[in-house]
Amino acid sequence: MIETTIFKSKYLNRDVKVRIKRADSQIYLYFFDGQNLFDKESSAFNMSWHVDQVLEALGLEANIIGIHSLENENRVFEYSPKPLENEIAIAEYGSAGSSQGIDTAKFIVEELMPIVELENVSDRLIGGSSMGGIMAIYVGSAYPKLFNKVLAMSTAGLIMPMAMDLIAKQYELKNSQKLYLDTGTNENQEDSYVSKGYIKYNRQLNKALEGRVTKLYVEEKDAVHNEISWNRRLPEALKWLFYEKS
């Protein structure tokens, strides 16, 4: 059964909708854009990760926590730990001087986790795609002792490449984290320039992480920017994160 709960966040100054599927497990998986995790009917684009089905197929028992996002520029700002750098993004969304990504992370760690987690924790994953991928990498760097698994799919690093480089350099091998990073080669079917940007900046991010964290980087040929692609890559990502030795 999936629970729906509303959390009042002092950091974000709003009510945050969270969907939770509990399991008899000490593993907790936190995902951004939680509206897209379980079913296409409640998703933003009529497509879903179907995370619960993927876990069942893998035989992986874990608590799944999906944090719903706001829409449009409000989502961008809450998922931006640093100001935007890309001129096209700034033109579309405006100045991100009020970027709230750090507050979003504080909401998860200080307000959500103490209520959601019912027992001792063996593993915590922070995961997301696109802007959620940016946030996953940021949260993993800011709270390395809390999140030992990081899942970042189709990370939109082209929006803030210099900031992502600095965030990547906060990782340290001594923290024993595992980080999965990927991109498709055709993320934006209408704009090859943007698709090339995803490849370029995810490769740059992968290089910045080299020697700093145990990681796996994947490029999927012709894969586009949607939940169907992320659902397709998710089983192998979770297998590597949870079952393969470092």
C-alpha positions in Angstrom: 0.0 0.0 0.0 1.2 3.5 -0.8 0.7 6.1 1.9 0.2 9.8 0.9 1.3 12.3 3.6 1.6 16.1 3.7 4.6 17.5 5.5 4.7 21.2 6.5 8.3 22.4 5.8 9.7 25.3 7.6 12.7 25.3 5.2 10.6 25.4 2.0 7.7 27.3 3.6 5.1 25.1 2.0 3.3 21.8 2.3 5.2 19.0 0.7 3.4 15.9 -0.6 5.2 12.7 0.0 4.2 9.2 -1.1 5.6 6.2 0.8 5.6 2.5 0.2 6.8 0.7 3.2 8.6 -2.6 3.4 10.0 -4.8 6.2 13.5 -3.5 5.5 16.2 -1.3 6.9 16.8 0.1 3.4 15.4 3.5 2.5 15.2 4.9 -1.0 14.4 8.6 -1.3 13.5 9.9 -4.8 12.8 13.4 -6.1 9.8 14.0 -8.4 7.9 11.4 -6.4 4.7 11.9 -8.4 6.4 9.9 -11.2 7.5 6.9 -9.2 4.6 4.5 -8.9 2.0 4.8 -11.6 1.4 6.8 -14.8 -2.0 8.0 -13.7 -0.6 10.3 -11.0 2.5 11.2 -12.9 3.3 14.5 -14.6 3.7 13.1 -18.1 1.6 9.9 -18.0 4.8 7.9 -17.6 6.2 6.2 -14.5 9.5 4.8 -13.2 7.4 1.9 -11.6 10.1 1.7 -8.9 8.0 -0.7 -6.7 7.7 -3.1 -9.6 11.4 -2.9 -10.4 12.3 -3.7 -6.7 9.9 -6.6 -6.7 11.5 -8.1 -9.8 14.9 -7.7 -8.3 13.8 -9.2 -5.0 15.0 -6.0 -3.2 13.0 -5.1 -0.1 13.2 -1.4 0.6 11.1 1.5 1.8 10.4 3.9 -1.1 9.9 7.6 -0.3 8.8 9.8 -3.2 9.0 13.6 -2.7 6.6 15.4 -5.0 8.0 18.4 -6.8 6.4 21.7 -7.7 6.0 22.6 -11.4 8.0 24.7 -13.9 10.3 27.4 -12.5 9.3 26.6 -8.9 10.6 23.1 -9.4 13.8 24.3 -11.0 14.6 26.6 -8.1 13.8 24.0 -5.4 16.1 21.6 -7.3 18.9 24.1 -7.8 21.6 23.9 -5.0 23.4 26.7 -6.8 22.4 29.5 -9.2 21.7 28.6 -12.9 24.6 29.2 -15.3 23.1 28.3 -18.7 21.9 31.4 -20.5 19.0 29.5 -22.2 17.8 28.2 -18.8 18.1 31.6 -17.2 16.1 33.1 -20.1 13.4 30.5 -19.6 13.2 30.4 -15.8 14.6 33.7 -14.7 17.3 34.3 -12.2 18.0 31.5 -9.7 19.6 33.8 -7.1 16.9 32.4 -4.8 17.8 28.8 -5.6 16.4 26.6 -2.8 18.2 23.3 -3.3 20.0 23.5 0.0 16.7 24.1 1.8 15.2 21.1 -0.1 18.0 19.0 1.2 17.5 20.2 4.7 13.8 19.4 4.5 14.7 15.8 3.6 17.4 15.3 6.3 15.9 17.3 9.2 12.2 17.2 8.7 11.3 14.1 6.6 13.8 11.4 7.6 13.2 11.6 11.4 9.5 11.0 10.8 9.7 8.5 8.0 12.3 6.2 9.3 11.0 3.7 11.8 14.1 1.7 12.7 17.8 1.4 12.3 19.0 2.0 8.7 21.4 -0.2 6.8 21.4 1.7 3.5 20.0 5.0 2.3 19.7 6.0 -1.4 19.0 9.4 -2.7 17.9 9.4 -6.3 16.5 11.5 -9.1 16.5 12.3 -12.8 17.3 15.5 -14.7 17.1 18.3 -12.1 16.4 15.6 -9.6 19.8 14.1 -10.6 21.5 17.3 -9.8 19.9 17.3 -6.3 20.8 13.6 -5.8 24.4 14.3 -6.4 24.3 17.4 -4.3 22.6 15.7 -1.3 25.1 12.8 -1.5 28.0 15.3 -1.4 26.5 17.3 1.5 25.5 14.4 3.6 27.9 11.5 2.9 27.4 9.8 6.2 23.7 9.6 5.7 23.4 8.6 2.1 25.7 5.7 1.0 24.0 5.3 -2.4 23.4 8.0 -5.0 21.4 7.5 -8.2 21.5 10.3 -10.8 19.9 9.6 -14.2 20.0 12.0 -17.1 21.5 14.6 -14.8 20.9 18.1 -16.1 24.4 19.3 -15.4 24.4 21.5 -18.5 22.3 24.0 -16.4 25.1 24.6 -13.9 28.3 22.9 -15.1 30.7 24.8 -12.9 28.7 24.3 -9.8 28.4 20.6 -10.5 32.1 20.4 -10.9 32.5 21.9 -7.4 29.9 19.6 -5.9 31.5 16.6 -7.4 34.8 17.5 -5.7 33.1 17.3 -2.3 33.0 13.5 -2.6 35.7 11.5 -0.9 36.4 7.8 -1.2 36.8 7.4 2.5 33.0 7.8 2.8 32.4 4.5 1.1 29.6 5.8 -1.1 28.5 4.3 -4.5 27.3 6.7 -7.2 25.5 5.7 -10.4 25.4 8.4 -13.2 24.0 8.1 -16.7 22.6 9.8 -19.7 20.9 9.0 -23.0 22.5 10.1 -26.2 19.2 11.5 -27.6 17.8 13.2 -24.4 16.1 16.0 -26.4 14.6 14.7 -29.6 13.8 18.1 -30.8 17.2 19.8 -30.2 20.4 18.0 -30.9 22.4 20.8 -29.3 20.7 20.1 -25.9 21.3 16.3 -26.4 24.9 16.9 -27.0 25.0 19.1 -23.9 23.7 16.2 -21.8 26.5 14.0 -23.1 29.2 16.6 -22.7 28.3 17.7 -19.2 27.6 14.2 -17.9 31.0 13.1 -19.2 32.5 16.2 -17.6 30.8 15.3 -14.3 31.9 11.7 -14.5 35.5 12.9 -15.0 35.2 15.3 -12.0 34.1 12.4 -9.9 37.0 10.2 -10.9 39.0 8.9 -7.9 36.6 10.6 -5.5 33.8 8.0 -5.3 33.1 4.5 -6.4 31.0 5.1 -9.4 29.4 3.7 -12.6 28.8 5.9 -15.6 26.5 4.7 -18.4 25.5 6.2 -21.7 22.5 4.6 -23.4 22.4 4.9 -27.2 19.4 6.8 -28.5 17.7 6.9 -25.1 15.5 10.0 -24.6 14.6 12.1 -21.6 11.6 10.4 -19.9 10.5 8.0 -17.3 10.3 5.1 -19.7 14.1 5.4 -20.3 14.8 5.7 -16.5 12.6 2.7 -15.8 14.5 0.7 -18.4 17.9 1.5 -16.9 16.8 1.3 -13.2 17.2 -2.5 -12.7 20.8 -2.5 -13.7 21.5 0.6 -11.8 20.1 -0.8 -8.6 21.8 -4.2 -9.2 25.1 -2.4 -9.3 24.4 -0.1 -6.3 23.1 -2.9 -4.0 24.5 -6.2 -5.2 27.9 -5.7 -6.8 30.9 -5.4 -4.6 32.9 -2.2 -4.8 
